[in-house]
Amino acid sequence: MKRKASAVWQGDLKSGNGAISTESGVLKEAQYSFGTRFENGPGTNPEELIAAAHAGCFTMACSAELGKAGFLPTVIHTTATITMEKNDAGFTVTASHLDMTATIPGIDEAKFIAIANGAKAGCPISRLLNAKISLAAKLEA
């Protein structure tokens, strides 16, 4: 399986701008710039897209692992927060923190945490990232 996305950039780093598109068309010329990446300008940025990918991948992986264990989640909600820091190598994504809440009938806390940690380790995006990955998982009634 292969997935594609593309980016185009015009101009220099600080005053230029670009657009990101995905093969599926979900993103079509989504604007990004220095301001959207290193400040809080309107538009998207690569780190935000990585956070979205990690949240989505982990949530699906958790659902799959719960299903294998015989549990059917009512809802799983995950927010991923990517940390990018400047170090000796330059700007580097150093961490991704997953905040997850879930409603899963019939599961106990220990089993829930074990499955969530397994999904964190097994999610393809977790395995892609060369960063510290942390998880806060909360089971809701």
N, C-alpha and C positions, 0 to 999 in steps of 0.2 A: 504494500500500500504506500502510495506517495501522495502528499498534499502540497499545494503550491500557494505562495503569496508573492507579491512583487512590491517593490518600492521604487519611486523615482524622486530624485532630489535636484533642485535647481538653486544655484548660487553657493555662496560660502556658508560655513557652519553657522555663524551667528545671525546673519540676516537672510539666509536662504530659507527655503521651505520645501516640503515634499508631500507625497501622497502614498498611502499604503492601500493595496487592494488584495483581496483573496480570490482564489479560483472559484469559490462557491458564490461569490457576489455579495456575501454578507457585509464585507467591507469593500466599498467601491470609492477609491480615491479619498480615503479618510486622511484628513490633513494632519501633518505633524511638522514640528519645527524645533529649533533650539529652545524656544519658550515653552513648548509643550513637554519637552524632555527634561530640561534642567530648571525650569521655573514652573509656574502654574498657568501657563497660557491655555487657551481653548484648543482642543484637538486631542489626539492620542499620542502614544509614544511606545517604543518597543517594550519597555518594562511593564507598562500597563497591560499590554497584550500577552506578555509572559505570565503575569498574574492571572489574567482571565483563563489562559490555557491551563495553568496549574490548578486553579479552582475547579474548572470543568472536568479535567482529567481525574483528579483525586476523588471528586464526588461520584463520578461514574465507577471508578475502581472500588470505592467503598460500597456502592450499591451492588456491584458484582460479587464482592466478597461476602456481603450479608446474605445474598441469595444462595451462594454456595453453602453457607452455614444454616440455611433454612429460615432466614428471617426476611420479611418483606417490609422495607421502610415505607412509612407514610410520607415523610419528607426529609431531605438532607439539604442543608444550606451551608455553603462554604464561602468564605472570603479569604483570598490569598493576598498577602502583603509582601511585595518584593522590596528588598533593601539593596540599594546600589551605593557603593562607597568608592572614593578615590583612594587607591593604594599605590604601591610602587609600580605596579603594572599598568596603572591608569584606572579609569572607571571600571568597576567590576561588580556584577551582581553577587553579593556575598551571602544572601539569605532569602528564604521564602518561608513565611509563617502562615500556616493554615488555621483559620478559626472556623470550626464546624459545629453546628447544632443539628440534631436529628431526632425525629420521633420514629421509634421502631417498636412496635408492639411485641411483648414477650421476651425481650432481651434484658439481661442483667448488665450492670455497669462494667464489670470486669471483662465480660465477653465483648461488649461494645468497644471498649478501649483497645482490646487486643486486635479486633478486626480493623478498627480505624488505623492503628499503627501499621498493620500489615498492608493496608491500602496505601498508606503514605509511602512506605518503602517500595511497593510494587508498581505504583503509578508510573507510566512511561515518562511523563514530564518530570517527576521526581528523579527518575534515573538519568534524565538528560541534564539536569542542572548540576553544575559543579559548585554547590552552595550548601550552607547549613539549612536543613529543612526541619522546622519545628511544627508541632500540632497542639492545639487546644481543642479538645472534643468534649461536647456537652450533650448529654442525653436528656431530652425533654419528655415529660409525661404526656 
